[in-house]
Amino acid sequence: MTGTLVLAGTPIGDVKDAPPRLVEELAGADVVAAEDTRRLKRLTQALGVQPAGRVVSYFEGNESARTPELVEALLAGSRVLLVTDAGMPSVSDPGYRLVAAAVEKDIKVTAVPGPSAVLTALALSGLPVDRFCFEGFLPRKAGERLSRLKEVAGERRTLVYFEAPHRLDDTLAAMAEVFGGQRRAAVCRELTKTYEEVKRGGLGELAAWAAEGVRGEITVVVEGAPEKGPEELDAQELVRRVRVREDAGERRKEAIAAVAAEAGLPKREVFDAVVAAKNAGA
């Protein structure tokens, strides 16, 4: 019989948030694959458990090379436990390749649910949580970051991002540029840790705050685009939406059709607004 791959959530801050089953799996797994073996050692010491199985590293740098080795162990009947530094494996962390490889070989994959920075930040943000999108980390380069943000400029669901503290001010400034400085957002810092902080406000306000320097693990939650009726969209706004879509790679014809559908307007009305703006040199 083949073994089982277990994806285990680990604390995102407070070690007391570790699920009880995590201790059982650490003690009983044949192989423990950890994003950082040093952090795993600190975690097991805090939990008072000693892994009985073999401990191996499994991080971005060796994920491709180590996946076949772990799949072989699974095919041989081993129980493989995958843990990352914080939160759930595969969510902006190593794990996807191993899960995909295990599924391809018809190997059982299960999980030990645990803390999630995404869900915790959403719950604390004060923003709508009935529908949301997780966008992970934005590109580091400014141009690529703007393009990615423009792709979701009209997204009405709440958006969740991870970001490094030293890039937070640039990211919030870019969000304010694309989404508008008044768009509501929340910056969640050091969740469940001693210096946990949730800063709420408009994107412009938050960008100015972050320019002073922010430390710690960061999750950003941004309100979705507002729903506007046809009477609320003037020609300038229609043209702006078309340009955002064009900048993201859409052809003008498709961009006009999409904006018209969003606004509940005839395509001709949006087309006329774009032509008028072009003739005016705007």
NUTIDREN-879655 format. One record per atom (N, C-alpha, C): x, z, y. Coordinates in steps of 0.02 Angstrom, whole numbers, plus 32768, in hexadecimal, padded with zeros to 4 digits. Example, Ala and Ser with C-alpha at 12.3 -4.5 7.8 and 13.67 -1.06 7.14 Angstrom:
829481867EE4;826781867F1F;829481867F5B;828281627F90;82AC81657FCB;8285818A8002;
REM end
This chain:
802A80007FC4;800080008000;802B8000803E;80137FDE8072;80377FDE80B2;802C802180D5;8057802E8105;8052806D812A;802280688164;802B80958195;7FFF809881CF;8028809F820E;801680788240;8035807E8282;800880AB82AC;802580E082C9;7FFF811082F1;801A810D8339;7FEE80FC8368;800080FD83AF;7FE9813F83CB;8018816683E6;800881A983FC;801281B28446;7FDE81CC8467;7FE381DB84AE;800C821A84B9;8036821984EC;805F825384FD;804E82698544;805C82A98556;804982C28598;8067829885D1;8040828E8606;805A826A8640;8079829B8672;807482DB8664;8091830D868F;80948350866D;805C83718669;805883B4864C;805A83AF85FF;808D83CE85E1;809583C98599;805B83E98573;803784168594;7FFE84368573;7FC484058567;7FC883C98585;7F958397857A;7FA083708539;7FD6837E8516;7FE3835A84D7;7FAA836684A5;7F8F83328487;7F59833B8456;7F74835E8417;7F4D838B83F9;7F6383AF83BE;7F7A83818386;7F5A8348837E;7F6D831A8348;7FB282FD8352;7FCA82FD8390;800E82E3839C;8041830D8376;8038834F8376;8066837C8352;8064836C8307;8029836282EC;8022835382A5;804683118294;803C82DF82BE;805A829E82B0;80A682A182B7;80BF82C582E8;810882CB82F0;812782ED82B3;8103831D8298;811E8342825E;81198319821D;80E882EC8219;80DD82CA81DA;80F1828181D6;81028262820D;8112821A820C;8154820D81E7;815681D481C5;819481C081A3;81C681A581D6;81AD8184820A;81D88169823F;81B681788281;81DE819182B1;81C5819B82F5;81EC816C8323;81C9813C8340;81E8810D836E;81D8812483B5;820D813483DB;82038152841D;822381268453;82028121848B;821D80FB84C4;825E811984DB;8263815B84DC;82A0817E84EF;82A881BA84C0;82DA81B78495;82E281EC8463;82F3822F8483;8313822D84BD;8324826D84DF;82E5828F84F9;82B882668516;82798283852D;824F829B84F2;8252827684BB;822E828C847F;824782D08469;828882DA846B;82A4831A8456;828B83538482;8288834684C4;826E837A84F1;8225838884E3;81FF835384D3;81B8835C84C5;81AE83858485;81D383748451;81CA83978411;81E083E08417;821383EC843F;822884328449;81F18459846D;81D28439849F;819D845A84C5;816084678499;815484398469;811A8440843C;8129846B83FF;8169847A83F5;817C84A383BC;8175847F837A;8186843F8378;81818418833B;81C183F2832F;81D283E982F0;820F83C482DE;81FA838782B5;8207834B82CF;81F6830F82A7;821A83108264;81F483058230;8211830481ED;822E82C081DC;8213828C81FB;8229824881EC;826382318216;827581F2820B;82AC81D38231;829481C38278;82BF81D282A9;82AF81C582EF;82D9818A8307;82B781578323;82DA811C833C;82C2810E8383;82EC80EC83A9;82D880D983ED;82B0809883EB;828180928418;82578056841D;8244804D8466;826C8026848A;8261801D84D2;82667FD384E3;825C7FC38522;82597F7E8538;82977F568522;82D17F768524;830E7F528514;83177F4084CB;82F87F66849D;83017F568456;82BF7F4A8432;82897F448459;82467F3D843B;82417F00840D;825B7EC88424;82567E8A83FC;827E7E9083BC;82BA7EAC83C1;82E67EB08387;82CF7EE58355;82B37F1D836E;82A07F548341;825C7F4B8321;82317F22833E;81EE7F198322;81EF7F0482D9;82167ED182C6;82177EBD827F;822C7EF68250;825B7F1F8266;82717F58823E;82387F898232;82127F978266;81DA7FC5825F;81A27FA78235;81977F67823B;81657F468212;81787F4A81C8;81B87F4181BA;81D07F488174;81C17F8E8159;81CE7FC08183;81C08005816E;8175800E8160;814C7FF1818A;81037FF68181;80ED7FD28141;810A7F988134;80F97F7380F8;810F7F9880B9;81427FC280C1;815B7FEA8088;8133802A807E;8101803580AA;80D6806F80A0;80E280A980D0;810F80A18101;811F80D8812E;80E880E28163;80E48120817A;80B9813181B3;80E6813281F0;80DB8104821E;810580FD8259;80E081158296;80FD814482B9;80DF816082F5;810381448332;80DD81268360;80FA810A839D;80E6813483D9;8119814C83FE;810C8173843A;813581578473;811A815A84AF;813F814584EA;814C81828516;816B81778550;817E81B0857A;814281D68594;810C81B385A2;80D081D385BD;809481A585B4;805C81C285A0;802081998599;801D81748556;7FF481408554;7FE9811B8516;801980E1850E;803580D784D3;805E809C84C6;8036805D84D4;8059802884E7;803D7FE684F5;80207FE0853B;800F8017855C;7FF3801485A0;802D801785D1;80477FDC85E3;80837FD6860D;80BF7FF985EE;80BF800185AE;80F580218588;81007FF98548;813780048525;81437FE184E5;810A7FEF84B4;80FC7FBF8489;80C97FC88456;80A37F898445;80977F5F8476;806E7F238469;808C7EF88431;80CC7EEB8434;80EB7EC08401;80E37EDC83BB;80EC7F1D83B5;80E77F3D8373;809F7F3C835A;806F7F498386;80297F478372;80167F00835C;802A7ECE8384;801A7E898372;80387E75832F;80777E8B8324;80987E7A82E4;80767E9E82AA;80617EDC82B4;803F7F01827F;7FFC7EE2826F;7FD77ECF82A2;7F957EB08297;7F9D7E6E8271;7FD17E498282;7FDD7E09825F;7FE97E138215;80087E4C8203;80177E5B81BD;7FDF7E83819B;7FA87E8B81BF;7F6E7EB081A5;7F7F7EF98196;7FAA7F1581C0;7FBD7F5C81BB;7F8D7F8681E5;7F797FBE81CB;7F4B7FEA81EF;7F6C8006822E;7F4880028266;7F5F801E82A5;7F2B804F82BE;7F40808C82CD;7F1380BE82E7;7F3480E08323;7F1081108341;7F2B8130837D;7F1A81798381;7F45819E83A2;7F3881E383B5;7F2A81E18400;7EEB81E18415;7EDC81DB845D;7EFE82148484;7F13820284BF;7F34823484E8;7F2C82268532;7F51824A855C;7F4B824285A4;7F5881FA85BA;7F3681E685F0;7F3D81A3860B;7F4081A78657;7F76818E8674;7F7C818E86BD;7F46816286DD;7F34812B86BA;7F0280FD86D4;7EBF812186DC;7EA7814086A7;7E65816086A9;7E66819E86D4;7E9D81C386D4;7EA181FF86FD;7E9F81ED8747;7EC481BA875B;7EC481A487A0;7E80818B87B5;7E608164878A;7E1D814B8799;7DED818587A6;7DEE81B7877A;7DC081EF8780;7DCC821687C1;7E0B821B87D7;7E1B82428812;7E15821B8853;7E1181D9884E;7E1581AF888A;7DDA81B788B9;7D9F81C5889E;7D6381C688C7;7D46818188D2;7D61814F88B0;7D4A810A88B5;7D1E80F98878;7CF680C4887C;7CCB80B28843;7CF380A88803;7CDB80C387CC;7D0080BE878C;7CD6809D8755;7C9A80858768;7C7080678734;7C8C8025871B;7CB380028745;7CD47FC48731;7D197FC48753;7D4D7FB7872C;7D907FB6874A;7DBE7F878724;7DF57F758745;7E297F4A8728;7E6C7F6E872D;7E927F6E86F7;7ED67F8986F9;7F067F4F8701;7F2D7F508738;7F5A7F198748;7FA37F29873B;7FB27F658722;7FF77F778712;80247F78874F;80637F638746;80937F60877D;80917F1B879E;80947F1987E0;80987EDA8804;80DF7EC08802;80E97E7E880C;812D7E63880E;81567E838845;81977E86883B;81C47EA6886C;81D07E7A88A9;81D27E38889E;81DF7E0A88D6;81A27E058903;81AD7E058945;81767E078975;81467DCC896D;81617D908966;81377D558960;810C7D568922;81297D6988EA;81047D6D88AC;80CF7DA488AF;80E17DDB88D1;80B27E1288D8;80747DFD8900;80807DD98937;80487DC18960;801C7D918939;803B7D658913;80147D3588EB;7FE97D5888B8;80047D8B8897;7FDD7DB08866;7FA27DD48887;7FAE7DF088C2;7F787E1388E4;7F427DE388FB;7F567DA88911;7F267D768927;7EF97D5F88EE;7F137D6188B2;7EEB7D4D8878;7EAE7D7A886E;7EB47DBA8884;7E7D7DE9887A;7E5E7DFF88BC;7E697DD888F1;7E507DEB8933;7E047DF28933;7DE17DCA890B;7D987DCE8909;7D7D7DF788CF;7DA97E1888A9;7D937E40886F;7D697E7C8886;7D2E7E82886B;7D017EB78880;7D087EF78858;7D2B7EF38820;7D387F3087F9;7D717F588818;7D717F99880E;7DA87FC48825;7DE87FAF8802;7E1F7FAE8827;7E607F98880D;7E8F7FD38805;7EB57FD487CF;7EE5800A87C2;7F2A7FEB87B8;7F5C800787DA;7FA07FEF87D6;7FD0802987C8;8007801B87A6;8040804887A4;8073802F87D7;8099805C87F5;80CD80468824;810680798827;8142805F8833;817C808A883B;817A80A78882;819080E6888B;818B810588CD;81B080E08904;81EA80C288F3;821180A18928;81F4805E893D;81C280448917;81A18006892B;815A80128944;814480508945;80FE805E8956;80EB8047899C;8117805389CE;810580408A12;80FC7FF58A19;81297FCF89FA;81237F8589FD;80E57F6D89D9;80D57F8C89A0;809A7F79897A;805A7F8789A1;80557FC289BE;801A7FD389E4;80127FA78A22;804B7F968A42;80487F698A7C;802F7F248A67;80467F0C8A2D;80307ECB8A13;7FE67ECE8A02;7FD07F0589E4;7F897F0C89D4;7F5E7F0C8A14;7F777F2F8A48;7F527F308A87;7F4E7EEA8AA5;7F837EC38A9E;7F837E7F8AB8;7F517E538A94;7F4E7E598A52;7F227E2D8A2A;7EDA7E478A27;7ED37E888A1A;7E907EA58A10;7E6F7EBC8A51;7E997EC98A84;7E807EE58AC3;7E937F2E8AC8;7EA87F428B04;7EC17F868B0E;7E8D7FBC8B05;7E4D7FAA8B0A;7E187FDB8B04;7E007FE68ABC;7E177FBB8A8E;7E027FC28A48;7E1780078A2E;7DE8802B8A11;7DF7806F89FA;7E25806E89BC;7E4F80A089B9;7E7D80A68980;7E9180EF8977;7EB280FC893F;7ECC813F8932;7F1181388911;7F41815D892A;7F84815F890C;7F8881A188E6;7F8F819C88A4;7F9281D7887A;7FDA81E38864;7FF5821B8878;803C8229886D;804582668840;8073825F880F;8086829887E4;804882B787C3;801E828E87A5;7FE182A68786;7FEE82DB8751;7FCA83118753;7FCC834B8726;800C8374872C;80388361875A;807683868763;806F83BA879B;80A283E187A6;80A1841787D7;808F83FE881D;80AC83C58831;80A183AC8875;807183718876;803E8374884C;800B8340884C;7FED83388891;7FE382F988A4;7FC682EA88E5;7F9C82AA88E0;7F6182AB88FF;7F37826F8903;7F2A8262894E;7F46822B8967;7F3E821989AD;7F0B81E189B2;7ED581ED89D6;7E9F81BC89DB;7E9A81A28A23;7E8581638A2A;7E7C81478A6D;7E7B80FB8A6A;7E7C80DB8AA4;7E8080938AA7;7EC6807C8A95;7ECD803E8A7F;7F0E80258A6A;7F4080268AA4;7F2A80158AE0;7F5680178B1A;7F70805C8B27;7F44808D8B24;7F5780D38B2F;7F8780EB8AF9;7F7980D98ABB;7FA480EE8A83;7FE980CC8A87;7FEB808D8A9E;802C806B8AA5;8057808E8AD8;803A80A48B10;805F80C88B43;8078810B8B29;804E812D8B01;8061816C8AE3;809C81638AB2;8098812F8A89;80CC81248A56;810E810F8A75;810D80F38AB1;814B80DD8AD2;817A81178ADF;815F81548ADF;8189818F8AEA;81AE81A48AAB;819D81858A73;81BF81958A34;819381BE8A05;818D81A889C8;816481C98996;818C81CE8955;818582058932;81A8820F88F3;8177821788BA;8191820F887D;816A821D8842;814B81E08821;812681ED87EB;810281B987C7;80C381A787EE;80B9816687F9;808381508826;805081248802;80108133880D;7FD9810787F8;7FAE80FA8836;7FA080BA8843;7F7980A7887E;7F35808D8867;7F0080A68885;7EBC80908876;7EA0807188B5;7E87803388B0;7E6E800F88EB;7E257FFB88E0;7DFD80068913;7DB77FF38911;7DB07FA88909;7D7E7F9388E3;7D727F4C88DA;7D587F2B891A;7D5A7EE9891B;7D427EC48956;7CF97ED28961;7CE47ED9899F;7C9D7EE789AD;7C717EAA899F;7C357EB7898B;7C057E818981;7BE67E7089C4;7BE97E3189D6;7BCE7E1B8A16;7B9A7DE48A0B;7B657DE88A30;7B337DB38A2E;7B477D7A8A5A;7B267D408A54;7B377D058A7B;7B377D138AC6;7B097D3D8ADC;7B037D488B24;7B3E7D708B3F;7B647D918B14;7B9C7DBA8B2A;7BDE7D938B2C;7BE07D588B0F;7C1E7D328B0C;7C1E7CFC8B42;7C497D058B73;7C4F7CD18BA6;7C7E7C9B8B8D;7C857C668BB5;7CAF7C2D8BA1;7CF77C418B96;7D107C6E8BC1;7D567C848BBB;7D637CA68B78;7D337CCF8B62;7D3B7CF28B23;7D377CC28AE8;7D0B7C918AED;7D067C5F8AB8;7D477C398AB1;7D657C258AE9;7DA47C018AE8;7DDC7C2D8ACB;7DDC7C6D8ADE;7E0F7C9A8AC4;7E0C7C9F8A78;7DCF7CA48A5E;7DC77CAA8A15;7DDE7C6B89F1;7DCF7C328A0F;7DE67BF389F1;7E327BF089F0;7E517C058A26;7E9B7C038A2A;7EBB7C3389F9;7E9D7C6D89F0;7EB77C9D89C0;7EB87C7E897A;7E837C5B8969;7E7F7C3B8927;7EB07C018922;7EB87BDC8958;7EE97BA58957;7F307BBF894F;7F3F7BF58972;7F817C13896C;7F8F7C2C8926;7F597C3D8902;7F617C5588BD;7F667C1C888B;7F607BDD88A4;7F6A7BA38878;7F2D7B78886B;7EF37B8C8886;7EB77B63887B;7EB87B2588A8;7E9A7AEF888F;7E917AB488B9;7E5A7AC388EC;7E5D7AA08925;7E2D7AAF895B;7DE57AA78944;7DD87A73891F;7D937A668908;7D797AA088DF;7DA27AB888B0;7D8D7AF08886;7D877B3188AF;7DB57B3988DF;7DB47B758909;7D747B778933;7D627B3F894F;7D247B3B8977;7CE77B4A894D;7CE57B2D8911;7CAD7B3A88E4;7CA77B8388D1;7CE07BA388C3;7CE17BE988AF;7CCA7C1688E8;7CE37C098924;7CD07C31895F;7C857C28896E;7C6D7BEB8968;7C267BDF8973;7BFB7C058941;7C117C068902;7BEC7C2A88CF;7BEC7C7588DD;7C267C9088F1;7C2C7CD78901;7BFD7CEA893A;7BFA7CBF896D;7BD47CCE89AA;7B8B7CBB89A5;7B797C968970;7B357C7F896A;7B237C4B899D;7B537C2089AD;7B4A7BEC89E0;7B527BA789C2;7B377B7489E2;7B437B2F89CC;7B8D7B1E89D4;7BA87AF889A5;7BEE7AE489AA;7BFC7ABF89EB;7BCC7A998A02;7BD57A728A3F;7BE47A9F8A7B;7BC47AD98A7D;7BCF7B068AB5;7C167B218AB6;7C307B328A7B;7C757B4A8A77;7CA67B118A87;7C987AD68A6C;7CC27A9B8A7A;7CC57A8D8AC4;7C8C7A8F8AE7;7C8B7A828B2F;7CB47AB68B55;7CB27AF58B3F;7CD97B298B60;7D237B1C8B59;7D397B068B1C;7D7F7AF78B10;7D967ABC8B3A;7D6D7A888B3D;7D7F7A4C8B65;7D837A5E8BAF;7D547A858BC7;7D547A988C0E;7D927AC08C20;7DA67AED8BF2;7DE27B158BFE;7E207AE98BFF;7E227AB88BD3;7E5B7A8A8BD0;7E5F7A608C10;7E267A488C28;7E257A208C64;7E387A488CA2;7E287A8A8C9F;7E397AB58CD7;7E807ACF8CD3;7EA27ABC8C9D;7EE87AD38C94;7EEE7B1C8C81;7EB77B388C68;7EB87B7F8C55;7ED17B888C0E;
REM end
